[in-house]
């Protein structure tokens, strides 16, 4: 089962996150085989980290909760909240398989939260910039809760067009980059 985990930072947690960086990476190294995508999310300045996204393939919701809540930054109180949802990998690949590689145009997390009739359940015709794309689902996988996309785009407005705008209660667009040890 695939899961999207989005840890959002507390506004005053940068120093704490810096102190825990090696612990965070060591923790994530334990999940290297299960990782579909990972990386930090940044404020509009492109410099200030405001969260982390991890898409992982784990056996069940309990394993996903353990992954999300045993993470060292979470345990230390660096995060203000955690979004954890089942996710379906419509591209069928990891971020490391993305033909554009780890560097290039701006990269974004586009997160659409919705309810009711599902939207964006199929890949868009233009897939060139897509790094990860799939629906957010309930734990049992039966209820559509939104869509999450990682993509390369020239700007946030272009990134936002990856989702059907009138089908979501909110669409969040944040700068994102390929994660892992530097």
C-alpha positions as CSV (number, residue, x, y, z in Angstrom):
1,X,0.0,0.0,0.0
2,X,1.3,3.4,-0.9
3,X,1.0,6.4,1.5
4,X,1.8,10.1,1.3
5,X,3.1,11.6,4.5
6,X,3.4,15.4,4.6
7,X,5.0,16.7,7.8
8,X,4.5,20.5,8.2
9,X,7.0,22.4,10.3
10,X,6.2,24.6,13.3
11,X,7.2,28.1,12.4
12,X,10.0,28.2,15.0
13,X,11.5,24.7,14.4
14,X,14.3,25.4,11.9
15,X,17.0,25.2,14.6
16,X,15.6,21.9,15.9
17,X,15.3,20.4,12.5
18,X,19.0,21.4,11.7
19,X,20.0,19.7,15.0
20,X,18.2,16.5,14.0
21,X,19.1,16.4,10.3
22,X,21.4,13.4,10.6
23,X,18.9,11.5,12.8
24,X,16.2,12.3,10.2
25,X,18.3,11.0,7.3
26,X,19.3,7.9,9.3
27,X,15.7,7.2,10.0
28,X,14.7,7.6,6.4
29,X,17.6,5.4,5.3
30,X,15.7,2.5,7.0
31,X,12.9,3.0,4.4
32,X,15.1,3.4,1.3
33,X,13.6,0.3,-0.4
34,X,10.0,1.5,0.3
35,X,10.5,5.1,-0.8
36,X,8.7,6.3,-3.9
37,X,9.5,10.0,-3.4
38,X,10.9,12.3,-0.7
39,X,12.0,15.8,-0.1
40,X,11.7,19.1,1.7
41,X,9.0,21.7,1.0
42,X,10.0,25.4,1.1
43,X,8.5,28.8,1.7
44,X,8.1,31.1,-1.3
45,X,11.6,32.4,-0.8
46,X,12.9,29.0,-1.9
47,X,15.3,28.9,1.1
48,X,13.2,28.3,4.3
49,X,12.1,24.7,4.8
50,X,8.5,24.5,5.9
51,X,7.9,20.7,5.8
52,X,8.8,17.3,4.3
53,X,7.0,15.0,1.9
54,X,7.5,11.3,1.8
55,X,5.7,8.8,-0.4
56,X,6.3,5.3,0.8
57,X,5.1,1.7,0.0
58,X,4.3,0.1,3.3
59,X,2.3,-3.0,4.3
60,X,-0.7,-1.3,6.0
61,X,-2.0,1.9,7.7
62,X,-0.5,0.9,11.0
63,X,3.0,0.7,9.4
64,X,2.4,4.1,7.8
65,X,1.4,5.6,11.1
66,X,4.5,4.2,12.7
67,X,6.6,5.7,9.8
68,X,5.0,9.1,10.3
69,X,5.0,9.4,14.0
70,X,8.3,7.6,15.0
71,X,10.2,10.1,12.8
72,X,12.8,12.0,14.9
73,X,11.5,15.5,14.0
74,X,8.0,14.5,14.9
75,X,9.1,13.0,18.2
76,X,11.0,16.2,19.0
77,X,8.1,18.4,18.3
78,X,9.4,20.1,15.1
79,X,6.1,19.6,13.2
80,X,2.8,21.4,13.7
81,X,0.8,18.7,11.9
82,X,1.0,15.6,9.8
83,X,-1.1,14.7,6.7
84,X,-1.0,11.0,6.2
85,X,-3.1,9.4,3.5
86,X,-3.2,6.3,1.3
87,X,-2.0,7.2,-2.1
88,X,-2.0,5.5,-5.5
89,X,1.0,5.8,-7.7
90,X,-0.5,6.4,-11.2
91,X,2.9,6.8,-12.8
92,X,4.1,3.5,-11.5
93,X,7.7,4.7,-10.8
94,X,9.8,6.4,-8.2
95,X,11.1,10.0,-8.3
96,X,14.5,8.5,-9.2
97,X,13.0,7.2,-12.4
98,X,11.9,10.7,-13.4
99,X,13.4,11.4,-16.8
100,X,14.1,15.0,-15.9
101,X,16.5,14.0,-13.1
102,X,16.9,15.5,-9.6
103,X,17.7,19.0,-10.7
104,X,16.1,21.4,-13.3
105,X,13.1,23.7,-13.4
106,X,11.3,24.6,-10.2
107,X,9.8,21.6,-8.5
108,X,6.4,21.7,-6.7
109,X,4.2,19.8,-4.4
110,X,0.6,20.4,-5.5
111,X,-1.9,19.1,-3.0
112,X,-5.7,19.2,-3.7
113,X,-8.0,18.3,-0.9
114,X,-11.5,17.5,-1.9
115,X,-14.6,15.5,-1.2
116,X,-17.5,14.2,-3.2
117,X,-17.1,13.1,-6.8
118,X,-13.4,12.2,-7.4
119,X,-11.3,14.2,-9.8
120,X,-8.0,13.7,-11.6
121,X,-8.1,9.9,-11.3
122,X,-6.3,9.6,-14.6
123,X,-2.9,11.0,-15.7
124,X,-3.1,14.2,-17.6
125,X,-2.1,14.1,-21.3
126,X,1.0,16.1,-20.7
127,X,3.1,14.0,-18.4
128,X,6.6,15.3,-19.1
129,X,6.9,17.3,-15.9
130,X,5.3,14.8,-13.6
131,X,7.5,13.3,-10.9
132,X,4.7,11.7,-8.9
133,X,0.9,11.8,-9.4
134,X,-2.0,10.0,-7.6
135,X,-5.1,10.2,-5.6
136,X,-5.3,10.6,-1.8
137,X,-7.5,7.9,-0.3
138,X,-9.0,6.8,3.0
139,X,-7.2,4.1,4.9
140,X,-9.4,1.4,3.3
141,X,-8.7,2.9,-0.2
142,X,-12.4,3.3,-1.0
143,X,-12.9,7.0,-0.5
144,X,-11.3,9.7,-2.6
145,X,-10.0,12.6,-0.4
146,X,-7.9,14.6,-3.0
147,X,-4.9,14.4,-5.2
148,X,-1.2,14.9,-4.7
149,X,1.3,15.7,-7.4
150,X,5.1,16.3,-7.5
151,X,6.1,18.1,-10.7
152,X,8.5,20.3,-12.5
153,X,7.0,23.5,-13.7
154,X,8.1,27.1,-14.5
155,X,6.1,28.7,-11.7
156,X,3.4,28.0,-9.1
157,X,0.5,29.0,-11.4
158,X,1.6,26.5,-14.0
159,X,2.0,23.8,-11.3
160,X,-1.5,24.5,-10.0
161,X,-2.9,23.6,-13.5
162,X,-2.0,19.9,-12.8
163,X,-5.3,19.7,-10.9
164,X,-8.9,20.5,-12.0
165,X,-9.4,23.8,-10.0
166,X,-13.2,23.6,-9.3
167,X,-13.1,20.1,-7.9
168,X,-11.1,20.8,-4.7
169,X,-11.9,22.7,-1.5
170,X,-8.3,24.0,-1.6
171,X,-5.2,23.5,-3.7
172,X,-1.9,24.1,-2.0
173,X,1.2,24.7,-4.1
174,X,4.6,24.6,-2.4
175,X,8.2,24.6,-3.7
176,X,9.7,21.1,-3.3
177,X,13.0,19.5,-4.1
178,X,14.3,15.9,-4.4
179,X,15.3,14.8,-1.0
180,X,17.9,12.5,0.5
181,X,21.4,12.9,1.8
182,X,23.5,15.7,0.3
